[in-house]
């Protein structure tokens, strides 16, 4: 980094800095565990002489060591080629009408709050609002170390059960939304896309109205004809920038499709979204007649639904990563 000209190429420099942060995080995790073990040996000897006071410090060190070891163990589960990087999350409303669109917006907020807790940056790339409430679909970019590794655990159909705020009779409603996650690939991605395979459409960006609605056709939708893969971006004012981001998203999605053919586990996750309706959900969020969030892949449960909807999804993420590691071992 101290070499002359290091910052001339910002993209390459930022990628190198990111790699440095990742490497430092791994080394620091190992050092914390190793240091904790050394401390335990010393404290064990002192505790024998100091009695109750020494045992209290010894117990606290054990607790800290267990937490640091758990962090290191989790880090070993995220060793995929894209796990260290950022992620692009797409949320699509499914069965359930207006409730499903409202549910999709709740999920978008949930992942935004989770990213905030992790210290990640987020950027809304596009969103199509429902006529009454919520969103039909949206795409969120999450930037930070291990963002893709963590969020890959969220891919699938999410089910919400609640008393519908859109039902005049106050009946219980079940609605569904699908979450798809692709890595935020570096610019030097090996995926090649030929122009003849692309259909590119432009349109006016949607929004709440006023100055936030783009008056020109700056939003871009790209269809990859051979695979029928569709991506879109409307966040930038410039059509050129939206097209560049959409192409980046397309390459990541095509990379995921390619890897799915080689990776049985990924293929089952990718195909597992299936129809965004009953029978395909990976997780249920029940608000009535009782409150419970349950992951159907791991059977991990949390009763505080509101905390989960406010972004406290890390326990579900970690339990699934451990579950996935056991399945593949």
C-alpha positions in Angstrom: 0.0 0.0 0.0 3.0 2.3 0.5 4.2 1.8 -3.0 4.0 4.7 -5.4 0.9 4.5 -7.7 -0.9 2.1 -5.4 -4.1 4.3 -5.4 -4.0 5.1 -9.1 -6.4 2.2 -9.8 -9.1 2.7 -7.1 -10.9 -0.6 -7.8 -7.8 -2.6 -7.6 -6.5 -0.8 -4.5 -9.9 -1.2 -2.7 -9.9 -4.9 -3.5 -6.3 -5.2 -2.1 -7.4 -3.3 1.1 -10.4 -5.6 1.5 -8.1 -8.6 1.2 -5.9 -7.2 3.8 -8.8 -6.6 6.2 -10.0 -10.2 5.7 -6.5 -11.6 6.4 -6.1 -9.5 9.5 -9.5 -10.6 10.8 -8.5 -14.3 10.5 -5.1 -13.8 12.2 -6.7 -11.7 15.0 -9.3 -14.4 15.6 -6.5 -17.1 16.0 -4.4 -14.8 18.2 -7.4 -14.1 20.5 -8.0 -17.8 21.0 -4.3 -18.6 21.5 -3.9 -15.7 23.9 -7.0 -16.8 25.8 -5.6 -20.2 26.3 -2.3 -18.8 27.6 -4.2 -16.6 30.0 -6.2 -19.5 31.3 -3.1 -21.4 32.3 -1.9 -18.5 34.3 -5.3 -17.7 35.9 -5.7 -21.4 36.8 -2.6 -21.2 39.0 -3.6 -17.8 40.5 -7.2 -19.0 41.2 -5.8 -21.8 43.4 -4.1 -19.1 45.6 -6.7 -16.3 45.5 -9.8 -18.3 46.1 -13.2 -16.9 45.1 -11.9 -13.7 43.6 -9.5 -15.6 41.4 -12.2 -18.1 40.3 -14.5 -15.2 39.2 -11.8 -13.9 36.9 -11.0 -17.4 35.6 -14.7 -18.0 34.8 -14.9 -14.7 32.9 -11.8 -15.6 30.9 -13.4 -18.9 30.0 -16.6 -17.2 28.8 -14.5 -14.8 26.6 -12.5 -17.7 25.2 -15.6 -19.6 24.4 -17.0 -16.6 22.5 -13.8 -16.1 20.6 -13.6 -19.8 19.7 -17.2 -19.7 18.5 -16.3 -16.7 16.2 -13.2 -18.6 14.9 -15.3 -21.7 14.3 -17.9 -19.8 12.4 -15.2 -18.1 10.3 -13.9 -21.6 9.2 -17.5 -22.3 7.8 -17.2 -19.3 5.5 -14.3 -20.4 3.2 -16.1 -20.3 -0.1 -14.6 -18.3 -3.0 -17.0 -15.4 -2.6 -17.9 -15.6 1.2 -15.5 -12.8 2.2 -17.1 -10.2 -0.1 -20.3 -8.3 -0.4 -23.7 -9.5 -1.5 -26.7 -8.5 -3.6 -30.0 -9.5 -2.1 -33.2 -9.6 -4.2 -36.6 -9.9 -2.5 -39.6 -10.9 -4.5 -43.2 -11.0 -3.2 -45.2 -14.2 -3.8 -48.5 -15.6 -2.9 -50.6 -13.4 -0.6 -51.5 -10.3 -2.6 -51.0 -7.0 -0.8 -49.9 -8.8 2.4 -47.1 -10.5 0.4 -45.9 -7.1 -0.9 -46.0 -5.7 2.6 -44.1 -8.8 3.8 -41.5 -8.2 1.1 -40.9 -4.7 2.4 -40.7 -6.0 6.0 -37.9 -8.4 4.8 -36.1 -5.6 3.1 -36.2 -3.6 6.3 -35.1 -6.7 8.3 -32.0 -7.2 6.2 -31.2 -3.5 6.3 -31.3 -3.5 10.1 -29.2 -6.7 10.2 -26.6 -5.1 8.0 -26.5 -2.1 10.2 -25.9 -4.3 13.3 -23.0 -5.9 11.4 -21.5 -2.6 10.5 -22.1 -3.1 6.8 -23.1 -0.5 4.2 -26.3 -0.9 2.1 -27.5 0.5 -1.1 -31.0 0.1 -2.6 -30.4 -0.7 -6.3 -34.0 -0.9 -7.4 -37.5 -1.3 -6.0 -40.9 -1.7 -7.6 -43.7 -0.6 -5.3 -47.1 -2.3 -5.0 -50.1 -0.3 -5.9 -51.6 -0.5 -2.3 -48.7 -1.1 0.0 -45.2 -2.6 0.2 -43.0 -3.7 -2.7 -43.3 -6.3 -5.5 -39.6 -6.7 -5.6 -36.4 -4.9 -4.5 -32.6 -5.4 -4.8 -30.3 -4.4 -2.0 -26.5 -4.3 -2.2 -24.7 -5.1 1.1 -21.0 -4.2 1.4 -18.8 -5.7 4.1 -16.5 -8.5 5.1 -18.4 -11.9 5.0 -21.6 -10.3 3.9 -22.2 -12.9 1.1 -21.1 -15.7 3.4 -23.7 -14.8 6.0 -26.5 -13.9 3.7 -26.2 -17.0 1.5 -27.9 -18.7 4.5 -31.0 -16.6 3.8 -31.7 -17.8 0.3 -35.2 -19.3 -0.1 -38.9 -18.6 0.6 -39.9 -16.9 3.8 -43.4 -17.3 5.2 -45.4 -14.8 7.3 -48.5 -15.6 9.3 -50.4 -12.7 11.0 -53.7 -10.9 11.3 -53.8 -9.0 8.1 -53.9 -5.2 8.4 -55.4 -5.2 4.9 -58.4 -7.4 5.8 -61.5 -5.5 7.0 -62.6 -8.6 8.9 -59.3 -9.0 10.7 -58.7 -12.5 9.5 -55.4 -14.4 9.7 -53.4 -14.3 6.5 -50.4 -16.3 5.2 -48.1 -14.7 2.7 -44.8 -15.5 1.1 -41.7 -13.7 -0.3 -38.6 -15.2 -1.8 -35.0 -14.1 -1.0 -32.2 -14.6 -3.5 -28.6 -13.8 -2.8 -25.7 -13.4 -5.2 -22.1 -12.3 -4.6 -21.0 -8.8 -5.4 -18.3 -9.9 -7.8 -15.1 -8.0 -8.4 -14.6 -6.2 -11.7 -12.2 -8.8 -13.0 -14.8 -11.6 -12.9 -14.1 -14.5 -15.2 -17.7 -14.7 -16.4 -18.0 -13.5 -20.0 -21.3 -12.3 -21.5 -21.8 -11.8 -25.2 -23.8 -8.8 -26.5 -25.8 -11.0 -28.8 -27.2 -12.9 -25.8 -28.5 -9.8 -24.1 -31.8 -7.9 -24.4 -31.5 -4.5 -22.8 -34.6 -2.4 -22.0 -34.7 1.1 -20.4 -37.5 2.7 -18.5 -38.3 5.5 -16.0 -37.3 4.8 -12.4 -40.2 4.4 -10.0 -40.6 6.2 -6.7 -42.8 8.1 -4.4 -43.1 11.1 -6.7 -41.6 14.6 -6.9 -37.9 15.0 -7.2 -37.3 11.2 -6.5 -38.9 10.1 -9.8 -36.4 10.1 -12.6 -37.9 12.0 -15.6 -35.6 10.2 -18.1 -35.4 6.5 -18.9 -32.3 5.9 -16.8 -33.4 2.6 -15.3 -32.1 -0.5 -17.0 -33.4 -4.1 -17.3 -31.2 -6.8 -18.9 -32.4 -10.2 -20.0 -29.9 -12.9 -20.7 -31.7 -14.7 -23.5 -30.0 -18.2 -23.2 -30.9 -18.6 -19.5 -33.9 -16.2 -19.3 -32.2 -14.5 -16.4 -33.4 -11.0 -15.7 -31.7 -8.2 -13.7 -32.5 -4.6 -13.3 -31.1 -1.5 -11.7 -32.5 2.0 -11.2 -30.6 3.5 -8.3 -28.3 5.7 -10.3 -29.4 8.8 -12.2 -27.1 7.8 -15.1 -28.3 5.1 -17.5 -24.7 4.2 -18.1 -24.1 3.5 -14.4 -27.3 1.5 -14.0 -26.3 -0.6 -17.0 -22.9 -1.3 -15.5 -24.4 -2.4 -12.2 -27.0 -4.5 -14.0 -24.3 -6.2 -16.0 -22.3 -6.9 -12.8 -25.5 -8.4 -11.2 -26.1 -10.5 -14.3 -22.5 -11.9 -14.2 -22.9 -12.8 -10.6 -26.2 -14.6 -11.2 -24.8 -16.5 -14.2 -21.8 -17.5 -12.0 -24.2 -18.8 -9.4 -26.1 -20.8 -12.1 -22.8 -22.2 -13.3 -21.7 -23.2 -9.8 -25.1 -24.7 -9.1 -24.5 -27.3 -11.8 -21.3 -28.3 -10.0 -22.5 -28.0 -6.4 -25.3 -30.2 -5.3 -26.0 -28.2 -2.1 -26.1 -24.9 -3.9 -28.3 -26.4 -6.6 -30.8 -27.6 -4.0 -30.8 -24.2 -2.4 -31.3 -22.4 -5.7 -34.0 -24.8 -7.0 -35.5 -24.9 -3.5 -37.1 -21.5 -3.9 -39.4 -23.0 -6.4 -42.9 -21.5 -6.4 -43.1 -18.6 -3.9 -45.9 -20.2 -2.0 -46.9 -22.9 0.5 -44.6 -25.9 0.9 -41.4 -24.2 -0.2 -40.6 -22.0 2.8 -37.2 -22.2 4.6 -38.5 -20.2 7.6 -41.8 -19.2 9.1 -42.5 -16.0 11.0 -45.8 -16.4 13.0 -47.4 -13.4 14.7 -50.8 -15.0 15.4 -52.2 -16.9 17.2 -48.8 -17.2 18.9 -45.4 -15.7 18.2 -42.5 -17.8 16.9 -39.9 -17.7 14.2 -38.8 -21.2 13.1 -36.2 -22.2 10.5 -37.4 -25.4 8.9 -34.0 -26.5 7.8 -32.4 -26.5 11.3 -35.4 -26.4 13.6 -33.9 -23.3 15.3 -36.6 -21.3 17.0 -36.9 -17.8 18.5 -40.0 -16.6 20.3 -39.2 -12.8 20.0 -40.5 -12.2 16.5 -40.2 -8.5 16.7 -36.5 -8.7 17.6 -35.9 -10.9 14.5 -37.8 -8.5 12.3 -35.6 -5.7 13.7 -32.6 -7.5 12.3 -31.7 -10.1 15.0 -31.3 -12.9 12.4 -27.6 -13.9 13.2 -28.6 -16.9 15.3 -30.5 -18.3 12.4 -27.6 -17.6 10.0 -25.1 -19.3 12.3 -27.2 -22.3 13.0 -27.8 -22.9 9.3 -24.1 -22.5 8.4 -23.2 -25.1 11.0 -26.0 -27.3 9.7 -24.7 -26.9 6.1 -21.2 -27.8 7.2 -22.4 -31.0 8.9 -24.3 -32.0 5.8 -21.3 -31.6 3.5 -18.8 -33.4 5.8 
